[in-house]
Amino acid sequence: MAEPKSKSTVESVKDAIVGSIRGTGEIASAVVDTVSGTLVQAIKGTGAVGTAITGIVSDVLRGAIQGTAQVGGDVGAAAKAALLGVLRGTQEVGVGATEAISASASAVVKATAEVGGDVAKAARSAVEGAIAGAKELGLNAEAAATAAATGALKGAGEISTTAVNQVRDVVTGTISGVKVVVKEPFKSKKGPD
């Protein structure tokens, strides 16, 4: 059996988040900086494109949520910061934002469920982070919000029908002054709870 070359992306990001939060006590900046920096480094280092980027984004965000949960931090705040970090990182390497936003929101919802967090709060926070990041970077906030809401629902669909209902309820309507359009249907692959 071959030994792994290095720690997984999830573990590396989790450890970085834990160290940074313990060192500064600041969740948002720790998550934004770690997510953005890790994405830039990973994408530039691998030349990843398309689905490879969504896999990297998913791993980075799982690590960010797990690290935040490990130190007892607010997973909702981490979700919002994670989306902002993804937008900053993908813009720096010239990657399209919409697919990354959707993959990010999905990853945040699934990772939040893995750590026993509030998936609805994480989903709404992810949409808020996408909106804040879009506004900061001069992107279309409505498109970013829609991509995040759609991704959050996809992630919830891999958890349960209850999760889909909870997420749909919090990501539908107007968030941070932006109209969010949700693309349906999202059915749970796991069946009713």
N, C-alpha and C positions, 0 to 999 in steps of 0.2 A: 504494500500500500504506500503510495507516494505521500510525502509530507506536504502540507500546504505551504506555498511560498510565503504567504503573509496572512495576517488576520483578514477576515472578510470585511468588506466595506461596511456592512451593518455594525460589526463589532468595533471597527476603528472609529466610526462616527459616534457610536454610543460612548466609547471611552473618552473621546474628545469633548463631547457635550458634558459628560459627568465631571471631567476635570475643570472645564471652563466654568460651569455653574458653581461648583464647589469653591473655585478660586475667586469668583467675582460676585456670586449670588444673583447675577443677571441672566435671566433665561432668554429674552428676546434677542439681544445682541449675540449671545453665545450661539444660538441656533442659526440666526441669519448668517453670521460670519463662517461658521463651520459648514453649513449646507452649501453656501455659495462657493467657498474655497475648495471644498471637496469635489463639487461638480466640475468646476473649471479644471482642476488638476486631473480628474478622472477622464473627462471628455478630451482634453488636449493630449493626455498620456496614451489614450487608446485609439483616438480618432473615431470614436463611436458615432454612429448615426442611427436615425430611425428608432427601431424597437430596442436597440442596444442602449440608447439614451434613456428610454423609459425604464429599463431595468436598473440602470445606475441611479436614476432619480428615486425609484422605489426603495432601493437598498439604503440610500443616503437618508431618506425620510424615515424609514423604519428605525434606523439607528438613532436619529434625532429624537423621535418620540420615546423610544425605549430608554435612552439616556435621561431624558427629562423626567420620565416616570420613576426611574431608579432613584433619583435624588428627591423625589416627592414634589417636583415642580408642576406647574399648571400646564397640562397637556394642550389645552385650548390655546394658550399663549404661544406654545411651541409650534402648534399647527399654523397659526397665522404667520409667525416668523419664518417657518419653513418654506411657505409659499413665496414670501418675499425673497428669501435666499435663493430659491430656484429661479425666480425671474431675473435676479441680478446675475446669477451664474450663467444662465443660458444666454442672456444678452451679451455677456462678455465674450462668449465663444461663438456667437452668431447662430445659435440654435433657435428654431421656431418655438415660440412661447406656448401656443395653444395646446399642442400635444403634451408638452412638459407640465403645463398647469393641470390638465385632466389627470395625467398619471400621478402627479403629486397629491392631488386631493384624494384620489382613490387610495394611494399608499398611506396617507395620513389616517383615513377612516379605518382601514384594516389594521394598521399598527396600533391605533387607539383601542380597538376592540381586543387586540392581543394582550394589551397591558391592563385591560379591565376599565378603561376610561370611558367617558361620555362621548359616544360617537356623534351624536347630534351637535354637541358643542364644538367638537373638532371639525365637523363638516362646515358649520357656520364660520368658524374661525379661519378655515382654509379659504372660503370664499372672500372673507374680509381681507386676508393676506393677498389674494390674487388681485383684488381691487386696488389695495394700497400700492402693490408693486406695479400694476399697470399704470396707475396715475403717476407714480414716481418716474417711470421710464418712458412716459409718453405713449403708451399703448392704449388700445381700445378697452376701457374698463368693463363695458357691458360684455364684450366677447370673453374677456378674462374671467368675469364672474360666471358666465354661462359654462365655460369650460370647466371651472372648478366645481360648480354645482353638479354638472353631468358626471365628472370623475368621482365626486363624493358618492353619488348614487350608484355608480358602477361598483365602487368598493363596498358599499352597504349591501348591494345585491349578492356579493360573495359571502356575506355574513348571515343574514336572515331577513325574513319578511318584516319583522319588527324593526330592524335597523333601517331598512328601506323607508318605511313609513316615518320613522323618527327623523331621518335625514331629509326626506322630501318636505316635511313640515317646516323645517328651519331654513332651507335654502330656496324656498319658493317666495317670490314677491320682491320687495325692495330691500337691499342690504347696503348700508353705507351710502345711501342716496343713489344706488345703481339698480336698475330693473334687472332681475335675474330671470332668464328664460330657461326652464328645465326641459330637457328632451327626454320623453318617455318612450317606451315603458322599461322599467328595471324590475325584473322579477328575481327573487332570491333563488339561487341555485341549490340552496340547502333546504328549501321548503319552509313551512310554517314552524314557528317556535313551539 
